């Protein structure tokens, strides 16, 4: 059947799964992509270790000076999620909400399968099995990855739990996600040539993703954001949630107490650094499956066991936990940063204590300071969306519940975005319905994490807009329904680390997020009173003053700082809610609770403005 493409041992690994669908999926992939060789890996650690050496031999990664650190490069124009060529395949006549690409399923399949025809000629097909979520858990989803990229496979080894044995235990042999990926033709730098034929198609009716002519992990590691889309489709047709959320435990500075939070932030908005604030322990930094627990509580698991984080501006001062993790010996894959002949690594914003070289090798190839690309743009030392991939278990701040089969109880939810002029640094929702509204109305300035222009304010519901492949109304209703059935419904908090003053300077430091989060932790347990406003409960000055002094060794937090950060700019909030009305008014079948919240907040802000006779309301006046 396989024409000597696969060893007897590797073929036996497939047949041992006793799963006709797997055999059919593999057969189809082989006939279509026509590999020169096939490798099948199980959960055996010796197999996995030996395979990682092949990644170096294939020149998809290169060793660096620090032990177990490697570097991988994507193509110069393959540095972020390609929204323009990512689409969901749906039957004719079906559409998704704004901003999401849909291609008629039969047409899309015909297109991408023609592009993938022969894509692996002369290359090795790698077949891997992973588990999304802890193994042996009601949260688990099995995932089959077929790729010709050693880098993709190595990355998924770090990011995901081994799943071969999990596949053996499947009661429903058809209940798994599967992914076909090919990097396509490669140039002398081992980067994709045919980027004009890059396609990433999600096929929820078949629980699969087809991806070709790309290497950047957001487009090629199907277990990550591509599987997120499939799981959103799956959960929203059931009774649970799939969210773009971290899971971390925060510890009270005053009491011996541990509180688990889940949090959703758009890319490059402080998500990983919030998950890893000093003193916290981390379960996960990116994607969570959320289900009702046995006592009516919210429980969540991290579908991953690693971190694929943005490295730009990670430095010892602002992100001490992350910086320590990525500058000490442990298995890490860096991507698209500057490296020198002696194997040292450099990136944008790594700190003033480093003498950045003026030449080396980066995402553009051989590089020297002042080089420009073909559009005439200066090429920085590293791409703004450069990344690091590391396992959570090797971090000093790993949480003991990383692999807990029932996950952890979530006692609070955080939502954040990039907002330079409106949203206060932290506020608590009035209830779960208001919390869903807060998540639904997240706005954030665009960043380099997606291809296109940066700095544009965009709506990003639940920090998940790029991945929601069901109608937004269904997605919101599922959140509301989920909260209603819980006996222990967690409070929701909005956060914003990017508020600026009239001079354009940030009104807080990067480390201040610890205060905002620990205030929220205290509110969960009733430690603090708060000021009731139309946009939610905001902190009282004395509580923040005490927290700043406690957390930062006597740092003085002034009344002026507090007033600048927590004054309500009525006109700006009203402008935001006008934008939200315009965005959602044409969304079919929106829940009535959304419009009720919008009306309540608007009326409250107008009443406050009339009562105070001014547009900017100081928190000291509330």
Secondary structure, DSSP 8 states (H G I E B T S, - for coil): --TT-S-HHHHHHHHTT--HHHHHHHHHHHHHH--SEEEE--S-HHHHHHHHHHHHHTTSSEE-SSTTEEEE---TT-SSB-GGGEEEEE-TT---STT--EEEHHHHHHHHHHHHTTTTTTSEEEEEEEEESSTTSTT-EEEEEEES-HHHHHHHHHHSEE-HHHHHT-SSTT--EEEEEE--SB-TTS-BS-GGG-EEEEEGGGTEEEEES--SHHHH-IIIIIHHHHHHHHHHTTTSEEES-EEEEEE-SSSS-EEEEEEEE-TTSSHHHHHT-TT-EEEESS-EEEEE-TTSBEEEEES-SEEEEE-TT--TTT-HHHHHHHTSSS-EEEES-EE-TT--EE-TT--TTS---SEEEETTEEEETT-B-TTS-B--SS-TT-EEEEEGGGSTTB-TTTT-TT-EE--EEEEEE--SSSS-SEEE-SSHHHHHHHHHT-EEE--TTBSS-SS-EEE-GGG-GGG--S-HHHHHHHHHHHHHH-SB--EEEEEES--B-TTS-BSS-GGGHHHHHHHHHHHHTT----EEETTEEE--HHHHHHHHHHHTTT----HHHHHHHH-EEHHHHHHHHHHHHHHHTTSTT--HHHHHHHHHHHHHHHHHHHHHTSSEE-GGG-
